[in-house]
Amino acid sequence: MTPNRLPHEKGFHVSWDQLHRDARALAWRLQGEAPEGGWRAVVAITRGGMAPAMIVARELDIRVVDTISVKSYDHQTQSEPVVIKSPDADVVGDGAGVLIVDDLVDTGRTLEVVRAHLPRAHVATVYAKPLGRAQVHTFVTEVSQDTWIFFPWDMALQYVEPYRGA
């Protein structure tokens, strides 16, 4: 992003309705990717992957849902990813038949850590940026690397002054 540009000027604003539609589209794509016998579980990458994972689990009728929590951002600054909560190892094993869901893959560093924990899992994200795309098996929408995605849980509706060329 250029230094004179504010984050919202190269932003992609996602509403709750849009996220729901895109997560359902992800589920539709994942139908044909299920292993024989279907998906055993969904593992949401917290926090951003929780809403898409819930929608995917509902659409694909997957009843076992767990989470993995990886901290890789401090507000808007990316740092070294650290697993702070792992899924139940007795349920997910090495990831065979497990679907990992996140909202976005950016650089792919978070997913590298998650895939090391669950190497046989299928990774799916709603949105993907070019640097992280190789870490994902299935996604819905690709955005440019310099685009900042504004998710609905990060925004609130409010009045905005009209732009008058000032």
N, C-alpha and C positions, 0 to 999 in steps of 0.2 A: 504494500500500500504506500502511496506517495506521502511524504511528510506533510504536505499541504492539504491532504484529504482526510476528512473525518470518517470514522468507521461506518456511519450510516450512508455515506456517499457511495460506497461500493458494498452495500449491504443487501442481503436477501432476507426479507421479513416473512416469517412463517406464522400463519395464524393457527389456532387450534383446529379449525376446519381443514386447512391445508395439510397439517400434520396428520390428521385422521385419514384423509384421502390417500396421502402418500404412504402411510403405514399399512393401509389396506392393500395398496398396490404392491408393497413389499411382500405381504402375505400371499397375494395372488402369484407372484413370481416364485415364492418358496414352495408352493404346492408341488411343483414338478421337481424340486430338488431334494425332497424328503427321502431318507434311506428306506430300504425295505422294512416294513413294519412301522414306518412313520417316525416322527420326532419324539424322543423320549422326554425332553425337557427344553425349556427356554431359560437362558441365563442372560439377564439384562445387565448391561454395564451402567452402573449408577454414576450419576443421577440421570443424565440425559437419555439413556436407553430405556428407562422405566416405562414411560408412556408408550413409545412404539412397541416395546416388548409385550405390554398388556394387550394392545390392539392385535398384534400378530398372534399371540397365544389364544385370544378369543376367536379370531378368524379361522385358525387352524385347529381349534379344539385341543390345545395342549394344556393339560391341567397342572403339570409340575413346572413351577416357575421359581427361579432362585436369582441371586444377584452376585456380581463381583464388583467391588468398588476399587477403582483406580483413580488416584489423585494425580493429575498431570497439569492442572491449571491453578494459578493463584489469581483470581479474578480474570483478567484477560491476558496474563503472562504465562506462557507454557514453560513447565519445568520438567525435571526427570520424573517419569511415572513410577508410582509406588502403589502396590496392592495393599489396601487397608482392610479389605474384607473379601474372603474367598467363598465360593459356593460350596455346598455340602459335597465333599469328595466321594461319599458313599453313593450319592445320586448321580453325579456327573462323570465320575471316573476320569478317563483321558479325553473325554469330549465326544466319543463315538455316539452318533444319534442325537447330539445336543446342538441346539441352535443358539448362537450368541447374537444378541441384538443391541445395537447402539444407534443413537440419533445421527451421528456424523463420524466419518474418519477424516482427520485433518492431515497430520504428518504421518500417521500410522504408528507412532511410538506407543500409544496406549494399547493398541491391538497387538503389537509385538509381544508385550508383556502378557496379555490375556491368552494369546495363542501359545505361549510357552507353557502356561498352566493347563490348557485344554487343546493339545495339538491336533486332535482328530475332529474337533468341532467345526461346524459350518458357521462362518461369520457373515452377518448381514447388517447393513446400515441403510438408513433412509437416504442420507446424503453422503456424497463422497467428493473429496478433493484429490487432484492428481497425485500428490506426493504419497497419499495413503492408500490409493486404490488397490495396490498389489496385496494389501493385507485383507481385502474383503472378497468374499466369494460372490455375494449378491448385493446390489444396491438399486435405488430407484432413480435418483437425480444426481448428476455431476455438476459441481460448481467450480469456478476458477479458484486457484489457490489463494488469491488475494481478496476473495469475497468473505466478509464476516456474516455468518448466519445468525439472525436474531430469532431465537425460539420463543414461543408464546409464554413460557414460564419465566422468561427474562424481561418481559414487557408488560406495560399496563396501558390501557386506553386513557388518553388525556387530550385536552384541547391543545391545538398547535396554532400559533399566530400565522396568518397568511403571509406568504412570501411576497414582498412588494419591491424586490430589486434593491433593497437597502444594503 
